[in-house]
Amino acid sequence: MTLPEPLLRRAGLGDAAALSLIGGATFLYTFAHDHPGPGLVAHARGDHGEAWYAAALADPANALWLLETPLGAPVGYAMLCPPALEDAAGPDDLELKRIYLLDRWAGGGRGRALMTAAEVEARARGAQRLLLSVYEHNLLAQGFYARLGYTDTGLRRTFMTGDFGSTDQVWAKPLD
């Protein structure tokens, strides 16, 4: 079946519910195979809850984009923000906090479109480098980031999902 081409737009204050659904669904899909269930569900309900996204959308330091079908069904999003990766961030860095795309919609340049939107905005804000963190076992995402010019900085951080700690790699791309 051929999927309709989704449309990319800047997310607004009314999009918290849609972002929450995409965030929770893709987080569960991606990590359910090796993260304990109770912590995974708690994380999805909190850090992917509608209130979390409403606060993120209300903060002018953040920029979010929503990818949706022509009928308005959400299928992906990206979020740019000030860096929370303190040990890796310089004064002119921004962070791609999240890029999530429902699996069925991966491919066809959709992830690249989300990344491009974040990179264009980061450049417009004067960022010299864009940072992101990626789960050490998420080789698919690492390959995607590498194809777009991101490299592993060698820095590691522990990402907690409930009581379960996983290792994230910090990647970066110069924006000159």
DOTORTI-188758 format. One record per residue: residue in one letter; x, y, z of N, C-alpha, C in turn. Coordinates in Angstrom, 3 decimals, padded with zeros to 6 digits, always signed. Layout:
<rofis>
+--------+----------+----------+----------+----------+----------+----------+----------+----------+----------+
: residu :      n_x :      n_y :      n_z :     ca_x :     ca_y :     ca_z :      c_x :      c_y :      c_z :
+--------+----------+----------+----------+----------+----------+----------+----------+----------+----------+
:      A :        X :        Y :        Z :        X :        Y :        Z :        X :        Y :        Z :
...
+--------+----------+----------+----------+----------+----------+----------+----------+----------+----------+
</rofis>
This chain:
<rofis>
+--------+----------+----------+----------+----------+----------+----------+----------+----------+----------+
: residu :      n_x :      n_y :      n_z :     ca_x :     ca_y :     ca_z :      c_x :      c_y :      c_z :
+--------+----------+----------+----------+----------+----------+----------+----------+----------+----------+
:      M : +000.837 : -001.171 : +000.000 : +000.000 : +000.000 : +000.000 : +000.885 : +001.239 : +000.000 :
:      T : +000.533 : +002.187 : -000.834 : +001.246 : +003.451 : -000.895 : +000.668 : +004.393 : +000.145 :
:      L : +001.545 : +004.936 : +000.962 : +001.106 : +005.867 : +001.998 : +001.022 : +007.278 : +001.439 :
:      P : +000.054 : +008.059 : +001.883 : +000.002 : +009.459 : +001.445 : +001.202 : +010.212 : +002.005 :
:      E : +001.686 : +011.169 : +001.259 : +002.856 : +011.928 : +001.707 : +002.452 : +012.858 : +002.851 :
:      P : +003.105 : +012.714 : +004.013 : +002.756 : +013.586 : +005.135 : +003.273 : +015.011 : +004.925 :
:      L : +002.662 : +015.923 : +005.644 : +002.997 : +017.334 : +005.565 : +003.729 : +017.747 : +006.837 :
:      L : +004.734 : +018.587 : +006.681 : +005.521 : +019.066 : +007.812 : +005.085 : +020.484 : +008.148 :
:      R : +004.855 : +020.725 : +009.437 : +004.515 : +022.071 : +009.879 : +005.057 : +022.295 : +011.283 :
:      R : +005.168 : +023.554 : +011.653 : +005.595 : +023.906 : +013.004 : +004.470 : +023.534 : +013.967 :
:      A : +004.811 : +022.874 : +015.055 : +003.808 : +022.498 : +016.054 : +003.423 : +023.718 : +016.874 :
:      G : +002.161 : +023.770 : +017.274 : +001.651 : +024.876 : +018.065 : +001.082 : +024.392 : +019.384 :
:      L : +000.613 : +025.330 : +020.176 : +000.124 : +025.033 : +021.520 : -000.969 : +023.971 : +021.543 :
:      G : -001.746 : +023.857 : +020.502 : -002.820 : +022.867 : +020.459 : -002.385 : +021.472 : +020.067 :
:      D : -001.092 : +021.247 : +019.887 : -000.599 : +019.954 : +019.404 : -000.061 : +019.031 : +020.496 :
:      A : -000.208 : +019.403 : +021.761 : +000.370 : +018.600 : +022.845 : -000.153 : +017.162 : +022.843 :
:      A : -001.438 : +016.973 : +022.629 : -001.999 : +015.615 : +022.642 : -001.418 : +014.766 : +021.519 :
:      A : -001.315 : +015.334 : +020.327 : -000.765 : +014.590 : +019.191 : +000.698 : +014.220 : +019.439 :
:      L : +001.481 : +015.169 : +019.936 : +002.892 : +014.896 : +020.216 : +003.032 : +013.821 : +021.282 :
:      S : +002.171 : +013.878 : +022.294 : +002.195 : +012.887 : +023.365 : +001.930 : +011.484 : +022.826 :
:      L : +000.971 : +011.355 : +021.951 : +000.655 : +010.043 : +021.377 : +001.820 : +009.498 : +020.554 :
:      I : +002.401 : +010.337 : +019.711 : +003.538 : +009.893 : +018.902 : +004.717 : +009.541 : +019.800 :
:      G : +005.020 : +010.427 : +020.747 : +006.154 : +010.201 : +021.640 : +006.020 : +008.908 : +022.421 :
:      G : +004.867 : +008.707 : +023.045 : +004.664 : +007.492 : +023.834 : +004.699 : +006.237 : +022.982 :
:      A : +004.033 : +006.277 : +021.844 : +003.969 : +005.097 : +020.969 : +005.349 : +004.720 : +020.439 :
:      T : +006.104 : +005.702 : +019.958 : +007.409 : +005.382 : +019.382 : +008.409 : +004.997 : +020.465 :
:      F : +008.295 : +005.606 : +021.649 : +009.195 : +005.236 : +022.748 : +008.961 : +003.778 : +023.150 :
:      L : +007.704 : +003.397 : +023.308 : +007.392 : +002.011 : +023.651 : +007.841 : +001.054 : +022.550 :
:      Y : +007.571 : +001.387 : +021.314 : +007.937 : +000.536 : +020.183 : +009.453 : +000.321 : +020.129 :
:      T : +010.199 : +001.393 : +020.365 : +011.648 : +001.335 : +020.224 : +012.335 : +000.608 : +021.375 :
:      F : +011.815 : +000.741 : +022.594 : +012.555 : +000.261 : +023.758 : +011.918 : -000.899 : +024.512 :
:      A : +010.740 : -001.348 : +024.123 : +010.065 : -002.416 : +024.864 : +010.842 : -003.727 : +024.844 :
:      H : +011.701 : -003.924 : +023.872 : +012.424 : -005.195 : +023.765 : +013.524 : -005.354 : +024.817 :
:      D : +014.016 : -004.242 : +025.404 : +015.102 : -004.412 : +026.377 : +015.042 : -003.465 : +027.581 :
:      H : +013.913 : -002.826 : +027.800 : +013.709 : -001.980 : +028.982 : +012.565 : -002.578 : +029.809 :
:      P : +012.705 : -002.615 : +031.126 : +011.625 : -003.155 : +031.965 : +010.317 : -002.374 : +031.795 :
:      G : +009.224 : -003.109 : +031.719 : +007.911 : -002.540 : +031.445 : +007.435 : -001.438 : +032.380 :
:      P : +007.466 : -001.637 : +033.698 : +006.920 : -000.594 : +034.578 : +007.619 : +000.764 : +034.424 :
:      G : +008.921 : +000.761 : +034.333 : +009.653 : +002.016 : +034.151 : +009.405 : +002.629 : +032.789 :
:      L : +009.278 : +001.780 : +031.794 : +009.006 : +002.239 : +030.435 : +007.646 : +002.929 : +030.359 :
:      V : +006.645 : +002.313 : +030.966 : +005.302 : +002.887 : +030.962 : +005.283 : +004.187 : +031.771 :
:      A : +005.939 : +004.198 : +032.921 : +005.979 : +005.413 : +033.742 : +006.661 : +006.557 : +032.987 :
:      H : +007.747 : +006.247 : +032.310 : +008.447 : +007.275 : +031.532 : +007.552 : +007.806 : +030.408 :
:      A : +006.895 : +006.906 : +029.704 : +006.019 : +007.323 : +028.609 : +004.869 : +008.192 : +029.123 :
:      R : +004.334 : +007.856 : +030.289 : +003.221 : +008.641 : +030.851 : +003.689 : +009.996 : +031.358 :
:      G : +004.931 : +010.094 : +031.819 : +005.444 : +011.353 : +032.347 : +006.119 : +012.197 : +031.281 :
:      D : +007.260 : +011.746 : +030.805 : +008.053 : +012.520 : +029.843 : +007.467 : +012.513 : +028.433 :
:      H : +006.434 : +011.762 : +028.229 : +005.704 : +011.812 : +026.962 : +004.229 : +012.097 : +027.207 :
:      G : +003.942 : +012.626 : +028.365 : +002.564 : +012.980 : +028.683 : +002.174 : +014.304 : +028.042 :
:      E : +000.901 : +014.508 : +027.927 : +000.395 : +015.722 : +027.302 : +000.860 : +016.971 : +028.038 :
:      A : +000.917 : +016.920 : +029.368 : +001.364 : +018.087 : +030.141 : +002.820 : +018.426 : +029.838 :
:      W : +003.653 : +017.405 : +029.649 : +005.062 : +017.645 : +029.325 : +005.166 : +018.399 : +027.999 :
:      Y : +004.411 : +017.953 : +027.005 : +004.454 : +018.605 : +025.691 : +003.830 : +019.990 : +025.721 :
:      A : +002.780 : +020.166 : +026.501 : +002.182 : +021.499 : +026.618 : +003.206 : +022.486 : +027.168 :
:      A : +003.973 : +022.071 : +028.176 : +005.014 : +022.937 : +028.738 : +006.119 : +023.187 : +027.717 :
:      A : +006.503 : +022.157 : +026.980 : +007.554 : +022.311 : +025.967 : +007.115 : +023.272 : +024.874 :
:      L : +005.873 : +023.159 : +024.448 : +005.353 : +024.039 : +023.400 : +005.226 : +025.484 : +023.881 :
:      A : +004.969 : +025.674 : +025.161 : +004.794 : +027.027 : +025.712 : +006.121 : +027.748 : +025.921 :
:      D : +007.215 : +027.013 : +025.918 : +008.541 : +027.600 : +026.151 : +009.115 : +028.092 : +024.820 :
:      P : +009.322 : +029.409 : +024.677 : +009.819 : +029.938 : +023.395 : +011.249 : +029.510 : +023.059 :
:      A : +011.965 : +028.928 : +024.005 : +013.308 : +028.435 : +023.713 : +013.267 : +027.148 : +022.893 :
:      N : +012.107 : +026.505 : +022.856 : +011.942 : +025.247 : +022.130 : +011.288 : +025.489 : +020.777 :
:      A : +011.562 : +024.597 : +019.839 : +010.870 : +024.590 : +018.550 : +010.518 : +023.141 : +018.241 :
:      L : +009.278 : +022.907 : +017.871 : +008.816 : +021.565 : +017.543 : +008.130 : +021.581 : +016.188 :
:      W : +008.316 : +020.495 : +015.440 : +007.677 : +020.324 : +014.138 : +006.866 : +019.050 : +014.172 :
:      L : +005.756 : +019.072 : +013.486 : +004.853 : +017.941 : +013.440 : +004.713 : +017.482 : +011.993 :
:      L : +004.812 : +016.194 : +011.802 : +004.606 : +015.576 : +010.498 : +003.255 : +014.877 : +010.573 :
:      E : +002.336 : +015.220 : +009.657 : +001.006 : +014.624 : +009.702 : +000.510 : +014.302 : +008.303 :
:      T : -000.400 : +013.348 : +008.250 : -000.980 : +012.951 : +006.973 : -001.846 : +014.091 : +006.439 :
:      P : -002.224 : +014.018 : +005.164 : -003.128 : +015.039 : +004.625 : -004.464 : +015.124 : +005.383 :
:      L : -004.823 : +014.063 : +006.101 : -006.052 : +014.079 : +006.895 : -005.818 : +014.584 : +008.315 :
:      G : -004.576 : +014.983 : +008.618 : -004.267 : +015.548 : +009.933 : -003.870 : +014.556 : +010.994 :
:      A : -003.601 : +013.298 : +010.642 : -003.160 : +012.299 : +011.618 : -001.661 : +012.454 : +011.858 :
:      P : -001.242 : +012.583 : +013.114 : +000.184 : +012.772 : +013.400 : +000.969 : +011.484 : +013.183 :
:      V : +002.162 : +011.619 : +012.551 : +002.994 : +010.433 : +012.317 : +004.441 : +010.635 : +012.758 :
:      G : +004.833 : +011.857 : +013.106 : +006.196 : +012.099 : +013.547 : +006.383 : +013.523 : +014.032 :
:      Y : +007.501 : +013.735 : +014.700 : +007.829 : +015.091 : +015.139 : +009.308 : +015.191 : +015.476 :
:      A : +009.773 : +016.424 : +015.589 : +011.130 : +016.718 : +016.048 : +011.062 : +017.879 : +017.019 :
:      M : +012.033 : +017.908 : +017.949 : +012.088 : +018.969 : +018.960 : +013.508 : +019.490 : +019.099 :
:      L : +013.650 : +020.797 : +018.959 : +014.915 : +021.507 : +019.142 : +014.806 : +022.303 : +020.432 :
:      C : +015.883 : +022.326 : +021.227 : +015.839 : +023.044 : +022.498 : +017.256 : +023.417 : +022.938 :
:      P : +017.362 : +024.247 : +023.986 : +018.677 : +024.488 : +024.573 : +019.238 : +023.152 : +025.075 :
:      P : +020.542 : +022.988 : +025.047 : +021.106 : +021.684 : +025.396 : +020.971 : +021.336 : +026.871 :
:      A : +020.511 : +020.109 : +027.115 : +020.483 : +019.545 : +028.459 : +021.693 : +018.634 : +028.657 :
:      L : +022.535 : +018.549 : +027.649 : +023.737 : +017.705 : +027.685 : +024.905 : +018.571 : +028.151 :
:      E : +024.840 : +018.996 : +029.422 : +025.765 : +019.996 : +029.943 : +027.239 : +019.646 : +029.729 :
:      D : +027.589 : +018.395 : +029.886 : +028.993 : +018.009 : +029.772 : +029.514 : +018.080 : +028.336 :
:      A : +028.610 : +018.155 : +027.371 : +029.019 : +018.178 : +025.965 : +028.790 : +019.524 : +025.305 :
:      A : +027.943 : +020.352 : +025.896 : +027.467 : +021.554 : +025.217 : +028.409 : +022.734 : +025.380 :
:      G : +028.578 : +023.443 : +024.270 : +029.277 : +024.710 : +024.278 : +028.257 : +025.837 : +024.262 :
:      P : +028.733 : +027.082 : +024.355 : +027.808 : +028.217 : +024.440 : +026.968 : +028.445 : +023.181 :
:      D : +027.404 : +027.930 : +022.048 : +026.672 : +028.136 : +020.796 : +026.031 : +026.858 : +020.272 :
:      D : +025.756 : +025.913 : +021.179 : +025.152 : +024.643 : +020.791 : +023.662 : +024.635 : +021.088 :
:      L : +022.924 : +023.872 : +020.308 : +021.540 : +023.538 : +020.590 : +021.423 : +022.016 : +020.543 :
:      E : +020.305 : +021.513 : +021.039 : +020.111 : +020.072 : +021.091 : +018.866 : +019.659 : +020.320 :
:      L : +019.008 : +018.629 : +019.521 : +017.862 : +017.959 : +018.947 : +017.412 : +016.964 : +020.013 :
:      K : +016.446 : +017.369 : +020.810 : +016.028 : +016.561 : +021.961 : +015.319 : +015.285 : +021.537 :
:      R : +014.482 : +015.421 : +020.522 : +013.719 : +014.260 : +020.081 : +013.449 : +014.336 : +018.590 :
:      I : +013.508 : +013.186 : +017.969 : +012.989 : +013.015 : +016.614 : +012.347 : +011.639 : +016.603 :
:      Y : +011.041 : +011.626 : +016.450 : +010.268 : +010.391 : +016.502 : +009.391 : +010.311 : +015.265 :
:      L : +009.367 : +009.128 : +014.691 : +008.575 : +008.880 : +013.495 : +007.980 : +007.484 : +013.627 :
:      L : +006.679 : +007.374 : +013.471 : +006.065 : +006.058 : +013.524 : +006.712 : +005.169 : +012.474 :
:      D : +006.995 : +003.934 : +012.860 : +007.787 : +003.025 : +012.033 : +007.265 : +002.898 : +010.609 :
:      R : +005.997 : +002.808 : +010.447 : +005.407 : +002.638 : +009.120 : +005.724 : +003.823 : +008.196 :
:      W : +006.021 : +004.982 : +008.785 : +006.254 : +006.197 : +008.015 : +007.739 : +006.485 : +007.833 :
:      A : +008.601 : +005.618 : +008.350 : +010.044 : +005.813 : +008.185 : +010.422 : +005.576 : +006.727 :
:      G : +011.426 : +006.313 : +006.277 : +011.860 : +006.204 : +004.890 : +011.243 : +007.295 : +004.043 :
:      G : +011.676 : +007.379 : +002.824 : +011.116 : +008.357 : +001.900 : +011.514 : +009.790 : +002.201 :
:      G : +012.551 : +009.985 : +003.012 : +013.023 : +011.332 : +003.310 : +012.270 : +012.042 : +004.427 :
:      R : +011.376 : +011.348 : +005.106 : +010.571 : +011.998 : +006.148 : +011.401 : +012.359 : +007.372 :
:      G : +012.251 : +011.447 : +007.819 : +013.134 : +011.761 : +008.938 : +014.104 : +012.874 : +008.578 :
:      R : +014.607 : +012.819 : +007.371 : +015.521 : +013.863 : +006.894 : +014.821 : +015.225 : +006.881 :
:      A : +013.544 : +015.261 : +006.509 : +012.803 : +016.529 : +006.500 : +012.687 : +017.100 : +007.909 :
:      L : +012.436 : +016.243 : +008.880 : +012.379 : +016.699 : +010.272 : +013.742 : +017.225 : +010.727 :
:      M : +014.795 : +016.494 : +010.394 : +016.151 : +016.921 : +010.771 : +016.504 : +018.244 : +010.105 :
:      T : +016.161 : +018.389 : +008.835 : +016.461 : +019.627 : +008.112 : +015.758 : +020.813 : +008.758 :
:      A : +014.499 : +020.636 : +009.128 : +013.762 : +021.726 : +009.779 : +014.480 : +022.164 : +011.058 :
:      A : +014.928 : +021.201 : +011.874 : +015.625 : +021.525 : +013.121 : +016.966 : +022.205 : +012.838 :
:      E : +017.696 : +021.725 : +011.838 : +019.000 : +022.312 : +011.517 : +018.852 : +023.740 : +010.973 :
:      V : +017.863 : +023.985 : +010.148 : +017.622 : +025.327 : +009.620 : +017.311 : +026.285 : +010.771 :
:      E : +016.457 : +025.857 : +011.689 : +016.112 : +026.695 : +012.836 : +017.331 : +026.924 : +013.735 :
:      A : +018.123 : +025.883 : +013.947 : +019.319 : +026.026 : +014.781 : +020.285 : +027.043 : +014.176 :
:      R : +020.477 : +026.981 : +012.877 : +021.334 : +027.970 : +012.204 : +020.759 : +029.380 : +012.346 :
:      A : +019.448 : +029.505 : +012.182 : +018.794 : +030.819 : +012.302 : +018.966 : +031.389 : +013.704 :
:      R : +019.092 : +030.521 : +014.694 : +019.293 : +030.961 : +016.079 : +020.771 : +031.189 : +016.394 :
:      G : +021.631 : +030.984 : +015.410 : +023.049 : +031.236 : +015.598 : +023.833 : +030.076 : +016.180 :
:      A : +023.255 : +028.891 : +016.218 : +023.969 : +027.732 : +016.748 : +025.119 : +027.351 : +015.831 :
:      Q : +026.215 : +026.959 : +016.427 : +027.375 : +026.493 : +015.685 : +027.400 : +024.974 : +015.556 :
:      R : +026.652 : +024.320 : +016.455 : +026.670 : +022.862 : +016.487 : +025.333 : +022.366 : +017.027 :
:      L : +024.896 : +021.224 : +016.505 : +023.673 : +020.598 : +016.983 : +024.053 : +019.269 : +017.641 :
:      L : +023.586 : +019.088 : +018.862 : +023.858 : +017.881 : +019.640 : +022.610 : +017.005 : +019.685 :
:      L : +022.825 : +015.725 : +019.898 : +021.727 : +014.796 : +020.162 : +022.288 : +013.626 : +020.950 :
:      S : +021.417 : +012.904 : +021.615 : +021.855 : +011.678 : +022.283 : +021.074 : +010.517 : +021.696 :
:      V : +021.744 : +009.382 : +021.617 : +021.147 : +008.205 : +020.989 : +021.550 : +006.967 : +021.796 :
:      Y : +020.591 : +006.087 : +022.015 : +020.799 : +004.842 : +022.754 : +021.913 : +004.039 : +022.082 :
:      E : +022.829 : +003.535 : +022.890 : +024.001 : +002.843 : +022.348 : +023.652 : +001.626 : +021.495 :
:      H : +022.495 : +001.032 : +021.711 : +022.096 : -000.143 : +020.929 : +021.158 : +000.190 : +019.772 :
:      N : +020.864 : +001.463 : +019.575 : +019.973 : +001.858 : +018.480 : +020.804 : +002.126 : +017.222 :
:      L : +021.243 : +001.045 : +016.614 : +022.129 : +001.143 : +015.453 : +021.432 : +001.746 : +014.236 :
:      L : +020.138 : +001.538 : +014.118 : +019.390 : +002.121 : +013.010 : +019.444 : +003.652 : +013.086 :
:      A : +019.176 : +004.198 : +014.266 : +019.229 : +005.662 : +014.438 : +020.653 : +006.170 : +014.244 :
:      Q : +021.633 : +005.457 : +014.766 : +023.027 : +005.894 : +014.608 : +023.415 : +005.963 : +013.134 :
:      G : +022.997 : +004.980 : +012.352 : +023.283 : +004.998 : +010.922 : +022.621 : +006.189 : +010.234 :
:      F : +021.399 : +006.478 : +010.616 : +020.674 : +007.626 : +010.065 : +021.420 : +008.916 : +010.383 :
:      Y : +021.802 : +009.105 : +011.642 : +022.515 : +010.327 : +012.031 : +023.858 : +010.438 : +011.312 :
:      A : +024.566 : +009.333 : +011.176 : +025.857 : +009.356 : +010.485 : +025.698 : +009.781 : +009.021 :
:      R : +024.655 : +009.287 : +008.359 : +024.406 : +009.667 : +006.968 : +024.134 : +011.162 : +006.827 :
:      L : +023.661 : +011.790 : +007.896 : +023.364 : +013.224 : +007.865 : +024.524 : +014.078 : +008.379 :
:      G : +025.665 : +013.448 : +008.662 : +026.850 : +014.209 : +009.053 : +027.099 : +014.332 : +010.541 :
:      Y : +026.350 : +013.616 : +011.354 : +026.574 : +013.629 : +012.803 : +027.655 : +012.610 : +013.140 :
:      T : +028.448 : +012.912 : +014.150 : +029.496 : +011.989 : +014.597 : +029.417 : +011.814 : +016.108 :
:      D : +029.860 : +010.660 : +016.546 : +029.899 : +010.325 : +017.968 : +031.013 : +011.142 : +018.619 :
:      T : +030.666 : +011.910 : +019.652 : +031.664 : +012.738 : +020.338 : +032.524 : +011.926 : +021.295 :
:      G : +032.106 : +010.701 : +021.595 : +032.807 : +009.888 : +022.575 : +032.257 : +010.060 : +023.980 :
:      L : +031.417 : +011.060 : +024.189 : +030.811 : +011.274 : +025.505 : +029.627 : +010.334 : +025.687 :
:      R : +029.431 : +009.908 : +026.916 : +028.337 : +009.008 : +027.253 : +027.551 : +009.595 : +028.413 :
:      R : +026.272 : +009.263 : +028.464 : +025.454 : +009.663 : +029.600 : +024.494 : +008.528 : +029.909 :
:      T : +024.075 : +008.495 : +031.154 : +023.110 : +007.481 : +031.569 : +021.713 : +008.056 : +031.453 :
:      F : +020.858 : +007.340 : +030.762 : +019.459 : +007.739 : +030.589 : +018.627 : +006.806 : +031.454 :
:      M : +017.873 : +007.389 : +032.378 : +017.076 : +006.585 : +033.299 : +015.646 : +006.437 : +032.799 :
:      T : +015.193 : +005.213 : +032.780 : +013.798 : +004.880 : +032.502 : +013.324 : +004.106 : +033.719 :
:      G : +012.694 : +004.813 : +034.663 : +012.373 : +004.201 : +035.948 : +013.670 : +003.919 : +036.675 :
:      D : +013.862 : +002.690 : +037.115 : +015.097 : +002.296 : +037.801 : +016.146 : +001.740 : +036.849 :
:      F : +015.843 : +001.706 : +035.569 : +016.729 : +001.107 : +034.576 : +017.563 : +002.192 : +033.902 :
:      G : +018.867 : +002.055 : +033.980 : +019.763 : +002.998 : +033.323 : +020.318 : +002.415 : +032.041 :
:      S : +020.226 : +003.177 : +030.968 : +020.827 : +002.767 : +029.701 : +021.861 : +003.816 : +029.312 :
:      T : +022.751 : +003.428 : +028.441 : +023.812 : +004.335 : +028.018 : +023.457 : +004.980 : +026.691 :
:      D : +023.501 : +006.299 : +026.688 : +023.303 : +007.077 : +025.465 : +024.637 : +007.640 : +025.009 :
:      Q : +024.822 : +007.677 : +023.712 : +025.983 : +008.317 : +023.110 : +025.589 : +009.742 : +022.731 :
:      V : +026.515 : +010.677 : +022.897 : +026.276 : +012.059 : +022.492 : +026.915 : +012.251 : +021.118 :
:      W : +026.106 : +012.661 : +020.156 : +026.557 : +012.906 : +018.792 : +026.440 : +014.390 : +018.503 :
:      A : +027.203 : +014.873 : +017.532 : +027.191 : +016.301 : +017.197 : +027.407 : +016.496 : +015.703 :
:      K : +026.914 : +017.641 : +015.231 : +027.132 : +018.041 : +013.843 : +027.438 : +019.532 : +013.822 :
:      P : +028.571 : +019.926 : +013.232 : +028.834 : +021.357 : +013.060 : +027.830 : +021.948 : +012.075 :
:      L : +027.412 : +023.168 : +012.327 : +026.404 : +023.799 : +011.479 : +026.966 : +024.951 : +010.654 :
:      D : +028.270 : +024.976 : +010.447 : +028.871 : +026.083 : +009.685 : +028.551 : +026.062 : +008.234 :
+--------+----------+----------+----------+----------+----------+----------+----------+----------+----------+
</rofis>
